[in-house]
Amino acid sequence: MTNATGAAFNHIFVAGIPGRRFDIRIADGRFTSVAESASPPDRSGEDLWISPGFIDLHTHLAWTDFHHADQAKRSPGEIEALQVQAFEATLRAGVTTARDAGGLSAGTARRIREAYGQPLKVAASGEPLGGADAGQGTGHLERRVKEIANGGASWIKIFATGGLGSPPDKVLEPLFSREELFSIVRAAHANHRRVLVHAWGGAALDWAIEAGADSVEHGIYMTGEQAGRLAQAGISFVPTAAIYRIAAEPGGALALDGPFRERAARAADAHPAAIRHARREGVRIGFGTDFATPALHGRNLEELDVLIDCGLTREEAWRSATELGADILGYGDRLGRIEAGYTADAILFNADPYRARNAEELRGSIVSVLTGEL
Protein backbone atom coordinates (compact mmCIF):
# COMPACT_ATOMS: atom_id res chain seq x y z
CA MET A 1 0.00 0.00 0.00
CA THR A 2 1.21 3.49 -0.85
CA ASN A 3 -0.01 6.91 0.16
CA ALA A 4 -0.42 8.77 -3.11
CA THR A 5 1.07 12.11 -2.07
CA GLY A 6 2.98 12.32 -5.35
CA ALA A 7 3.71 9.95 -8.21
CA ALA A 8 4.00 9.70 -11.98
CA PHE A 9 3.17 6.82 -14.33
CA ASN A 10 4.17 6.93 -17.96
CA HIS A 11 2.69 4.76 -20.71
CA ILE A 12 0.33 2.96 -18.33
CA PHE A 13 -2.86 1.22 -19.40
CA VAL A 14 -6.16 2.17 -17.79
CA ALA A 15 -8.35 -0.84 -16.99
CA GLY A 16 -11.23 -1.09 -19.41
CA ILE A 17 -9.63 1.10 -22.10
CA PRO A 18 -7.82 -1.40 -24.35
CA GLY A 19 -4.90 -0.49 -26.56
CA ARG A 20 -4.34 3.03 -25.27
CA ARG A 21 -1.64 4.16 -22.85
CA PHE A 22 -1.69 7.17 -20.58
CA ASP A 23 0.70 9.44 -18.70
CA ILE A 24 -0.67 10.07 -15.22
CA ARG A 25 0.51 12.53 -12.59
CA ILE A 26 -0.44 12.60 -8.91
CA ALA A 27 0.16 15.36 -6.38
CA ASP A 28 -1.22 15.87 -2.88
CA GLY A 29 -3.30 12.71 -3.12
CA ARG A 30 -5.15 13.68 -6.31
CA PHE A 31 -4.80 12.95 -10.00
CA THR A 32 -3.50 16.19 -11.49
CA SER A 33 -3.08 15.02 -15.08
CA VAL A 34 -4.39 12.07 -17.08
CA ALA A 35 -3.41 12.33 -20.74
CA GLU A 36 -3.00 9.83 -23.52
CA SER A 37 0.69 9.14 -24.15
CA ALA A 38 2.10 10.99 -27.12
CA SER A 39 5.36 9.02 -27.42
CA PRO A 40 5.93 5.27 -27.81
CA PRO A 41 6.58 3.29 -24.62
CA ASP A 42 9.96 2.14 -23.41
CA ARG A 43 9.67 -1.60 -24.01
CA SER A 44 12.31 -2.41 -21.40
CA GLY A 45 9.86 -1.88 -18.56
CA GLU A 46 6.96 -3.96 -17.24
CA ASP A 47 3.47 -3.17 -18.49
CA LEU A 48 1.15 -1.88 -15.78
CA TRP A 49 -2.60 -1.29 -15.62
CA ILE A 50 -4.33 1.16 -13.31
CA SER A 51 -7.91 1.11 -12.01
CA PRO A 52 -9.80 3.22 -9.51
CA GLY A 53 -9.71 1.69 -6.05
CA PHE A 54 -12.69 -0.51 -5.30
CA ILE A 55 -15.53 0.60 -3.04
CA ASP A 56 -17.13 -2.09 -0.87
CA LEU A 57 -20.56 -0.76 0.02
CA HIS A 58 -21.48 -3.47 2.51
CA THR A 59 -18.87 -4.90 4.84
CA HIS A 60 -18.58 -5.50 8.58
CA LEU A 61 -15.12 -4.49 9.75
CA ALA A 62 -15.97 -4.65 13.46
CA TRP A 63 -17.44 -8.16 13.54
CA THR A 64 -14.89 -10.84 14.36
CA ASP A 65 -17.25 -13.83 14.48
CA PHE A 66 -20.37 -14.94 12.63
CA HIS A 67 -22.16 -15.53 15.92
CA HIS A 68 -22.02 -12.42 18.08
CA ALA A 69 -22.00 -14.50 21.24
CA ASP A 70 -18.56 -15.75 20.15
CA GLN A 71 -17.27 -12.22 19.73
CA ALA A 72 -18.50 -11.39 23.23
CA LYS A 73 -16.06 -13.97 24.59
CA ARG A 74 -13.05 -12.12 23.16
CA SER A 75 -11.06 -9.49 25.04
CA PRO A 76 -11.21 -5.86 23.87
CA GLY A 77 -7.56 -6.04 22.81
CA GLU A 78 -8.14 -9.14 20.73
CA ILE A 79 -11.17 -7.59 19.07
CA GLU A 80 -9.26 -4.44 18.16
CA ALA A 81 -6.34 -6.45 16.76
CA LEU A 82 -8.73 -8.39 14.53
CA GLN A 83 -10.42 -5.18 13.42
CA VAL A 84 -7.04 -3.73 12.40
CA GLN A 85 -6.35 -6.93 10.45
CA ALA A 86 -9.72 -6.51 8.71
CA PHE A 87 -8.75 -3.01 7.59
CA GLU A 88 -5.39 -4.28 6.32
CA ALA A 89 -6.79 -7.28 4.44
CA THR A 90 -9.56 -5.22 2.86
CA LEU A 91 -7.09 -2.64 1.58
CA ARG A 92 -4.71 -5.28 0.25
CA ALA A 93 -7.58 -6.63 -1.86
CA GLY A 94 -7.78 -3.27 -3.64
CA VAL A 95 -10.69 -1.85 -1.63
CA THR A 96 -9.78 1.74 -0.75
CA THR A 97 -13.21 2.85 0.53
CA ALA A 98 -15.77 0.86 2.52
CA ARG A 99 -19.21 1.49 3.90
CA ASP A 100 -19.46 -0.45 7.13
CA ALA A 101 -23.01 -1.81 7.26
CA GLY A 102 -23.32 -2.08 11.01
CA GLY A 103 -21.20 -2.65 14.07
CA LEU A 104 -18.35 -0.21 13.53
CA SER A 105 -18.62 3.22 15.12
CA ALA A 106 -17.16 6.29 13.46
CA GLY A 107 -14.95 6.72 16.53
CA THR A 108 -13.47 3.24 16.22
CA ALA A 109 -12.86 3.74 12.50
CA ARG A 110 -11.09 7.01 13.22
CA ARG A 111 -8.98 5.48 16.00
CA ILE A 112 -7.82 2.60 13.80
CA ARG A 113 -7.03 5.00 10.97
CA GLU A 114 -4.99 7.31 13.21
CA ALA A 115 -3.41 4.94 15.75
CA TYR A 116 -2.47 2.21 13.28
CA GLY A 117 -1.90 4.27 10.15
CA GLN A 118 -4.66 2.48 8.24
CA PRO A 119 -5.64 4.60 5.21
CA LEU A 120 -8.84 2.69 4.35
CA LYS A 121 -11.67 5.23 4.07
CA VAL A 122 -14.75 4.14 6.00
CA ALA A 123 -18.31 5.46 6.03
CA ALA A 124 -19.80 4.08 9.25
CA SER A 125 -23.43 3.33 10.09
CA GLY A 126 -22.95 2.51 13.77
CA GLU A 127 -25.34 0.09 15.46
CA PRO A 128 -28.24 -0.99 13.22
CA LEU A 129 -31.88 -0.52 14.06
CA GLY A 130 -33.44 -3.96 14.36
CA GLY A 131 -36.01 -6.13 16.06
CA ALA A 132 -35.16 -4.87 19.55
CA ASP A 133 -36.27 -1.38 18.45
CA ALA A 134 -39.55 -2.52 16.91
CA GLY A 135 -42.81 -1.80 18.70
CA GLN A 136 -41.36 0.90 20.94
CA GLY A 137 -42.98 3.80 19.15
CA THR A 138 -41.84 6.35 16.62
CA GLY A 139 -40.46 8.62 19.33
CA HIS A 140 -38.02 5.92 20.40
CA LEU A 141 -36.96 5.35 16.80
CA GLU A 142 -36.42 9.07 16.18
CA ARG A 143 -34.26 9.31 19.30
CA ARG A 144 -32.24 6.27 18.23
CA VAL A 145 -31.62 7.77 14.81
CA LYS A 146 -30.44 11.02 16.39
CA GLU A 147 -28.11 9.13 18.77
CA ILE A 148 -26.56 7.18 15.89
CA ALA A 149 -26.16 10.34 13.80
CA ASN A 150 -24.61 12.22 16.72
CA GLY A 151 -22.14 9.34 17.09
CA GLY A 152 -20.70 10.24 13.70
CA ALA A 153 -22.46 7.70 11.49
CA SER A 154 -23.04 8.90 7.94
CA TRP A 155 -25.61 6.17 7.22
CA ILE A 156 -28.48 4.69 9.22
CA LYS A 157 -28.91 0.91 8.89
CA ILE A 158 -32.34 -0.74 9.18
CA PHE A 159 -32.82 -4.49 9.55
CA ALA A 160 -36.23 -4.65 7.90
CA THR A 161 -36.45 -8.45 7.49
CA GLY A 162 -34.66 -11.48 8.83
CA GLY A 163 -31.64 -13.12 7.23
CA LEU A 164 -29.70 -16.34 7.57
CA GLY A 165 -30.85 -16.63 11.16
CA SER A 166 -34.51 -16.79 10.14
CA PRO A 167 -36.43 -19.88 8.98
CA PRO A 168 -37.41 -19.71 5.28
CA ASP A 169 -41.11 -19.24 6.09
CA LYS A 170 -40.32 -16.28 8.37
CA VAL A 171 -37.49 -14.49 6.57
CA LEU A 172 -39.74 -12.06 4.66
CA GLU A 173 -41.81 -11.03 7.67
CA PRO A 174 -41.22 -7.30 8.34
CA LEU A 175 -39.45 -6.53 11.61
CA PHE A 176 -40.92 -3.01 11.67
CA SER A 177 -44.38 -1.78 10.81
CA ARG A 178 -44.83 0.42 7.78
CA GLU A 179 -45.26 3.46 10.04
CA GLU A 180 -42.10 2.64 11.98
CA LEU A 181 -39.99 2.17 8.87
CA PHE A 182 -41.26 5.42 7.39
CA SER A 183 -40.47 7.26 10.64
CA ILE A 184 -36.87 5.97 10.64
CA VAL A 185 -36.27 7.12 7.07
CA ARG A 186 -37.83 10.53 7.77
CA ALA A 187 -35.74 10.99 10.92
CA ALA A 188 -32.55 9.95 9.15
CA HIS A 189 -33.09 12.38 6.30
CA ALA A 190 -34.01 15.14 8.76
CA ASN A 191 -30.63 14.50 10.39
CA HIS A 192 -28.94 14.64 6.97
CA ARG A 193 -28.11 10.93 6.97
CA ARG A 194 -28.71 8.37 4.24
CA VAL A 195 -30.47 5.08 4.85
CA LEU A 196 -29.53 1.51 3.89
CA VAL A 197 -32.15 -1.16 4.37
CA HIS A 198 -31.48 -4.86 4.87
CA ALA A 199 -34.48 -6.41 3.11
CA TRP A 200 -34.68 -9.86 1.52
CA GLY A 201 -37.97 -8.95 -0.17
CA GLY A 202 -41.69 -8.88 0.52
CA ALA A 203 -43.63 -6.02 2.10
CA ALA A 204 -40.58 -4.59 3.88
CA LEU A 205 -38.90 -4.03 0.52
CA ASP A 206 -42.05 -2.35 -0.80
CA TRP A 207 -42.10 -0.04 2.22
CA ALA A 208 -38.39 0.80 1.87
CA ILE A 209 -39.06 1.92 -1.71
CA GLU A 210 -42.15 3.91 -0.74
CA ALA A 211 -40.36 5.55 2.20
CA GLY A 212 -37.51 6.76 -0.03
CA ALA A 213 -34.61 4.78 1.41
CA ASP A 214 -31.29 5.41 -0.31
CA SER A 215 -29.98 1.87 -0.65
CA VAL A 216 -31.52 -1.60 -0.44
CA GLU A 217 -29.28 -4.49 0.57
CA HIS A 218 -29.49 -8.17 -0.46
CA GLY A 219 -32.97 -8.26 -2.09
CA ILE A 220 -32.83 -12.05 -2.39
CA TYR A 221 -36.47 -12.43 -3.38
CA MET A 222 -36.95 -9.07 -5.11
CA THR A 223 -39.48 -9.31 -7.94
CA GLY A 224 -39.28 -7.70 -11.35
CA GLU A 225 -42.04 -5.30 -10.38
CA GLN A 226 -40.15 -4.24 -7.26
CA ALA A 227 -36.98 -3.77 -9.30
CA GLY A 228 -38.87 -1.48 -11.67
CA ARG A 229 -40.09 0.67 -8.79
CA LEU A 230 -36.59 0.69 -7.29
CA ALA A 231 -35.27 2.07 -10.58
CA GLN A 232 -38.04 4.68 -10.82
CA ALA A 233 -37.29 5.86 -7.29
CA GLY A 234 -33.54 6.09 -7.96
CA ILE A 235 -32.76 3.78 -5.05
CA SER A 236 -29.55 1.76 -5.25
CA PHE A 237 -29.34 -2.01 -4.87
CA VAL A 238 -26.38 -3.74 -3.21
CA PRO A 239 -26.96 -7.50 -3.61
CA THR A 240 -23.92 -8.90 -1.74
CA ALA A 241 -24.14 -12.04 -3.85
CA ALA A 242 -20.95 -13.93 -2.99
CA ILE A 243 -21.55 -14.32 0.74
CA TYR A 244 -24.49 -16.70 0.31
CA ARG A 245 -22.49 -19.07 -1.83
CA ILE A 246 -19.65 -18.99 0.68
CA ALA A 247 -22.05 -19.54 3.59
CA ALA A 248 -23.59 -22.55 1.85
CA GLU A 249 -20.26 -24.39 1.52
CA PRO A 250 -19.98 -27.44 3.81
CA GLY A 251 -16.81 -26.99 5.83
CA GLY A 252 -16.23 -23.63 4.13
CA ALA A 253 -14.73 -20.44 5.50
CA LEU A 254 -17.64 -19.83 7.85
CA ALA A 255 -18.15 -23.49 8.80
CA LEU A 256 -21.83 -22.93 9.53
CA ASP A 257 -24.23 -25.47 10.94
CA GLY A 258 -26.59 -27.34 8.61
CA PRO A 259 -29.68 -25.08 8.95
CA PHE A 260 -27.64 -21.95 8.19
CA ARG A 261 -26.04 -23.62 5.16
CA GLU A 262 -29.44 -24.73 3.87
CA ARG A 263 -30.84 -21.19 4.16
CA ALA A 264 -27.76 -19.79 2.45
CA ALA A 265 -28.13 -22.31 -0.38
CA ARG A 266 -31.76 -21.25 -0.88
CA ALA A 267 -30.68 -17.63 -1.01
CA ALA A 268 -27.84 -18.37 -3.44
CA ASP A 269 -30.26 -20.17 -5.76
CA ALA A 270 -32.82 -17.35 -5.72
CA HIS A 271 -30.45 -14.39 -5.89
CA PRO A 272 -29.45 -14.44 -9.60
CA ALA A 273 -33.06 -13.83 -10.67
CA ALA A 274 -33.29 -10.75 -8.44
CA ILE A 275 -30.01 -9.38 -9.81
CA ARG A 276 -31.18 -9.99 -13.39
CA HIS A 277 -34.42 -8.14 -12.61
CA ALA A 278 -32.42 -5.18 -11.30
CA ARG A 279 -30.10 -5.13 -14.30
CA ARG A 280 -32.98 -5.35 -16.77
CA GLU A 281 -34.87 -2.50 -15.08
CA GLY A 282 -31.82 -0.22 -14.94
CA VAL A 283 -31.37 -0.22 -11.17
CA ARG A 284 -28.05 1.21 -10.00
CA ILE A 285 -26.25 -1.90 -8.69
CA GLY A 286 -23.45 -1.43 -6.17
CA PHE A 287 -20.61 -3.72 -5.15
CA GLY A 288 -20.81 -5.00 -1.57
CA THR A 289 -19.59 -8.18 0.08
CA ASP A 290 -21.27 -8.45 3.51
CA PHE A 291 -17.94 -9.96 4.61
CA ALA A 292 -17.05 -10.26 8.27
CA THR A 293 -14.64 -12.45 10.26
CA PRO A 294 -10.91 -12.89 9.55
CA ALA A 295 -11.66 -15.77 7.17
CA LEU A 296 -13.42 -13.46 4.71
CA HIS A 297 -11.74 -10.05 4.78
CA GLY A 298 -9.39 -9.86 1.82
CA ARG A 299 -11.58 -12.05 -0.40
CA ASN A 300 -13.62 -9.04 -1.55
CA LEU A 301 -12.87 -9.51 -5.25
CA GLU A 302 -14.94 -12.70 -5.27
CA GLU A 303 -18.01 -10.49 -5.44
CA LEU A 304 -16.97 -9.46 -8.98
CA ASP A 305 -16.97 -13.12 -10.07
CA VAL A 306 -20.45 -13.74 -8.67
CA LEU A 307 -21.94 -10.53 -10.10
CA ILE A 308 -20.68 -11.57 -13.52
CA ASP A 309 -22.04 -15.08 -13.00
CA CYS A 310 -25.41 -13.48 -12.18
CA GLY A 311 -25.53 -11.63 -15.50
CA LEU A 312 -23.48 -8.44 -15.26
CA THR A 313 -20.79 -7.85 -17.84
CA ARG A 314 -17.21 -7.41 -16.69
CA GLU A 315 -17.52 -3.68 -17.41
CA GLU A 316 -20.76 -3.41 -15.41
CA ALA A 317 -19.34 -5.30 -12.43
CA TRP A 318 -16.21 -3.12 -12.45
CA ARG A 319 -18.29 0.04 -12.65
CA SER A 320 -20.41 -1.15 -9.70
CA ALA A 321 -17.20 -1.39 -7.64
CA THR A 322 -15.82 2.00 -8.65
CA GLU A 323 -17.79 4.81 -10.27
CA LEU A 324 -21.26 3.69 -9.13
CA GLY A 325 -20.01 2.98 -5.63
CA ALA A 326 -18.72 6.54 -5.38
CA ASP A 327 -22.06 7.87 -6.65
CA ILE A 328 -23.99 5.85 -4.07
CA LEU A 329 -21.80 7.23 -1.26
CA GLY A 330 -22.28 10.78 -2.54
CA TYR A 331 -18.66 11.11 -3.69
CA GLY A 332 -19.24 10.78 -7.43
CA ASP A 333 -17.66 14.16 -8.16
CA ARG A 334 -14.31 13.25 -6.58
CA LEU A 335 -13.90 9.48 -6.27
CA GLY A 336 -14.16 6.35 -8.40
CA ARG A 337 -12.46 7.47 -11.61
CA ILE A 338 -8.99 7.87 -13.06
CA GLU A 339 -9.51 11.49 -13.92
CA ALA A 340 -7.80 14.81 -13.20
CA GLY A 341 -9.09 16.35 -9.98
CA TYR A 342 -10.24 13.03 -8.51
CA THR A 343 -8.86 11.39 -5.38
CA ALA A 344 -5.88 9.20 -6.26
CA ASP A 345 -7.31 5.96 -4.89
CA ALA A 346 -6.10 3.34 -7.33
CA ILE A 347 -4.93 -0.22 -7.88
CA LEU A 348 -1.89 -1.09 -10.00
CA PHE A 349 -1.87 -4.47 -11.78
CA ASN A 350 0.91 -6.23 -13.69
CA ALA A 351 -1.62 -7.87 -16.04
CA ASP A 352 -4.80 -6.71 -17.73
CA PRO A 353 -7.38 -7.05 -14.92
CA TYR A 354 -10.23 -7.38 -17.43
CA ARG A 355 -8.67 -10.65 -18.64
CA ALA A 356 -8.33 -12.23 -15.19
CA ARG A 357 -10.10 -15.59 -15.10
CA ASN A 358 -11.22 -15.24 -11.50
CA ALA A 359 -10.76 -13.30 -8.28
CA GLU A 360 -7.72 -15.30 -7.24
CA GLU A 361 -5.88 -14.48 -10.46
CA LEU A 362 -6.96 -10.85 -10.24
CA ARG A 363 -5.77 -10.56 -6.64
CA GLY A 364 -2.44 -12.12 -7.60
CA SER A 365 -1.84 -9.45 -10.25
CA ILE A 366 -2.11 -6.52 -7.80
CA VAL A 367 1.23 -4.71 -7.59
CA SER A 368 0.24 -1.87 -5.30
CA VAL A 369 -2.74 -0.04 -3.85
CA LEU A 370 -2.64 3.76 -3.77
CA THR A 371 -4.68 5.93 -1.43
CA GLY A 372 -5.33 9.66 -1.55
CA GLU A 373 -7.52 11.97 0.49
CA LEU A 374 -11.11 13.00 -0.10
ZIURKA-V970430 format. One record per run of one state. SS is the DSSP state (a for helix, b for strand, c for the rest). FROM is the first residue (numbers start at 1). LEN is the number of residues. If there is no record, write none. Layout:
ss=SS from=FROM len=LEN
ss=SS from=FROM len=LEN
This chain:
ss=c from=1 len=1
ss=b from=2 len=2
ss=c from=4 len=2
ss=b from=6 len=9
ss=c from=15 len=6
ss=b from=21 len=7
ss=c from=28 len=2
ss=b from=30 len=7
ss=c from=37 len=12
ss=b from=49 len=4
ss=c from=53 len=1
ss=b from=54 len=6
ss=c from=60 len=8
ss=a from=68 len=4
ss=c from=72 len=4
ss=a from=76 len=17
ss=c from=93 len=2
ss=b from=95 len=6
ss=c from=101 len=5
ss=a from=106 len=10
ss=c from=116 len=5
ss=b from=121 len=3
ss=c from=124 len=5
ss=b from=129 len=1
ss=c from=130 len=1
ss=a from=131 len=3
ss=c from=134 len=4
ss=a from=138 len=13
ss=c from=151 len=4
ss=b from=155 len=5
ss=c from=160 len=18
ss=a from=178 len=13
ss=c from=191 len=3
ss=b from=194 len=6
ss=c from=200 len=2
ss=a from=202 len=10
ss=c from=212 len=3
ss=b from=215 len=4
ss=c from=219 len=5
ss=a from=224 len=10
ss=c from=234 len=2
ss=b from=236 len=3
ss=c from=239 len=3
ss=a from=242 len=7
ss=c from=249 len=9
ss=a from=258 len=24
ss=c from=282 len=3
ss=b from=285 len=1
ss=c from=286 len=5
ss=b from=291 len=1
ss=c from=292 len=10
ss=a from=302 len=8
ss=c from=310 len=4
ss=a from=314 len=7
ss=c from=321 len=2
ss=a from=323 len=7
ss=c from=330 len=13
ss=b from=343 len=1
ss=c from=344 len=2
ss=b from=346 len=4
ss=c from=350 len=3
ss=a from=353 len=3
ss=c from=356 len=3
ss=a from=359 len=6
ss=c from=365 len=1
ss=b from=366 len=6
ss=c from=372 len=3
